[in-house]
Amino acid sequence: MYQNNSSDTLISDIFSIFSHLSRKSEEVIPTIIKILKGPVTNSNYQILIKSLNGNTILKARCCNMIGNLMKHNDLFYEVLRKNKQIFESLVRCCQIEELNVRKSAIFA
């Protein structure tokens, strides 16, 4: 998921799975956040930043996943508080003309 050659489709599918898991049980959310944080050597949520600035499908899925994480547990609010880049990317997604992205970003 963290490699440069990971496909957008694969990452998008992973975000969908994380969304479903977070809706099913809030107990998995800390693990999801840990995975999204990235490897220990580069633990700065780059996958989220890259995805929120990627293609429209990836943006929509990422925003939707973030919304589900925040809806079902308060832990992700701390991530947003500490990482201004993710927050600013979400705000930009709220201003996008693409309906699915904007709807998902507003939900987040």
C-alpha positions as CSV (number, residue, x, y, z in Angstrom):
1,M,0.0,0.0,0.0
2,Y,2.9,2.3,0.6
3,Q,4.9,1.6,-2.4
4,N,5.1,4.1,-5.3
5,N,3.7,1.6,-7.8
6,S,0.6,0.7,-5.8
7,S,-2.4,1.0,-8.0
8,D,-5.1,3.6,-7.2
9,T,-7.7,0.8,-7.6
10,L,-6.0,-1.3,-4.9
11,I,-5.7,1.6,-2.5
12,S,-9.3,2.6,-3.2
13,D,-10.5,-0.9,-2.4
14,I,-8.5,-0.9,0.8
15,F,-10.2,2.3,1.8
16,S,-13.6,0.7,1.1
17,I,-12.7,-2.2,3.3
18,F,-11.5,0.1,6.1
19,S,-14.8,2.0,5.8
20,H,-16.8,-1.2,6.2
21,L,-14.6,-2.4,9.1
22,S,-15.0,0.9,11.0
23,R,-18.7,0.8,10.6
24,K,-18.9,-2.8,11.8
25,S,-16.7,-2.4,15.0
26,E,-15.1,0.7,16.5
27,E,-12.5,-1.7,18.1
28,V,-10.6,-2.0,14.8
29,I,-10.3,1.8,14.3
30,P,-7.0,2.2,16.3
31,T,-5.5,-0.6,14.1
32,I,-6.7,1.1,10.9
33,I,-5.3,4.4,12.0
34,K,-2.0,2.7,12.8
35,I,-1.9,1.1,9.3
36,L,-2.7,4.5,7.6
37,K,0.1,6.1,9.6
38,G,2.6,4.2,7.6
39,P,5.8,2.4,8.3
40,V,7.8,3.3,11.3
41,T,10.5,5.0,9.2
42,N,7.9,7.3,7.5
43,S,4.9,7.4,9.8
44,N,3.2,10.6,8.6
45,Y,0.0,9.4,6.8
46,Q,1.5,10.0,3.4
47,I,-1.0,7.5,1.9
48,L,-3.9,9.8,2.9
49,I,-2.2,13.0,1.7
50,K,-1.4,11.3,-1.6
51,S,-4.9,9.9,-2.0
52,L,-6.7,13.2,-1.0
53,N,-4.7,14.8,-3.9
54,G,-5.2,11.9,-6.3
55,N,-7.9,11.1,-8.8
56,T,-11.6,11.7,-8.0
57,I,-12.4,8.1,-7.1
58,L,-9.5,7.8,-4.8
59,K,-10.4,11.2,-3.2
60,A,-14.0,10.1,-2.7
61,R,-13.1,6.7,-1.1
62,C,-10.5,8.3,1.1
63,C,-12.9,11.0,2.3
64,N,-15.6,8.5,2.9
65,M,-13.3,6.3,4.9
66,I,-12.1,9.3,7.0
67,G,-15.8,10.2,7.6
68,N,-16.5,6.7,8.8
69,L,-13.5,6.6,11.1
70,M,-14.5,9.9,12.7
71,K,-18.2,8.9,12.9
72,H,-17.5,5.7,14.8
73,N,-14.6,6.8,17.0
74,D,-12.9,10.0,18.2
75,L,-9.3,8.9,17.6
76,F,-9.0,10.3,14.1
77,Y,-9.7,13.9,15.3
78,E,-6.3,13.8,16.9
79,V,-4.7,12.8,13.6
80,L,-6.4,15.8,11.9
81,R,-5.3,18.1,14.7
82,K,-1.7,17.1,14.4
83,N,-1.5,16.9,10.6
84,K,-2.4,20.1,9.0
85,Q,-1.8,18.7,5.5
86,I,-4.6,16.1,5.8
87,F,-7.0,18.7,7.2
88,E,-6.2,21.2,4.4
89,S,-6.6,18.4,1.8
90,L,-10.0,17.5,3.2
91,V,-11.1,21.2,3.0
92,R,-10.0,21.4,-0.7
93,C,-12.0,18.2,-1.4
94,C,-15.1,20.0,0.0
95,Q,-14.7,22.6,-2.7
96,I,-14.4,20.2,-5.6
97,E,-17.1,20.2,-8.3
98,E,-17.2,16.4,-8.4
99,L,-20.3,15.5,-6.4
100,N,-19.1,12.2,-5.0
101,V,-15.9,13.7,-3.7
102,R,-17.6,16.8,-2.3
103,K,-20.3,14.8,-0.6
104,S,-17.8,12.4,1.0
105,A,-15.5,15.2,2.1
106,I,-18.4,17.1,3.7
107,F,-19.4,13.8,5.4
108,A,-15.9,13.7,6.8
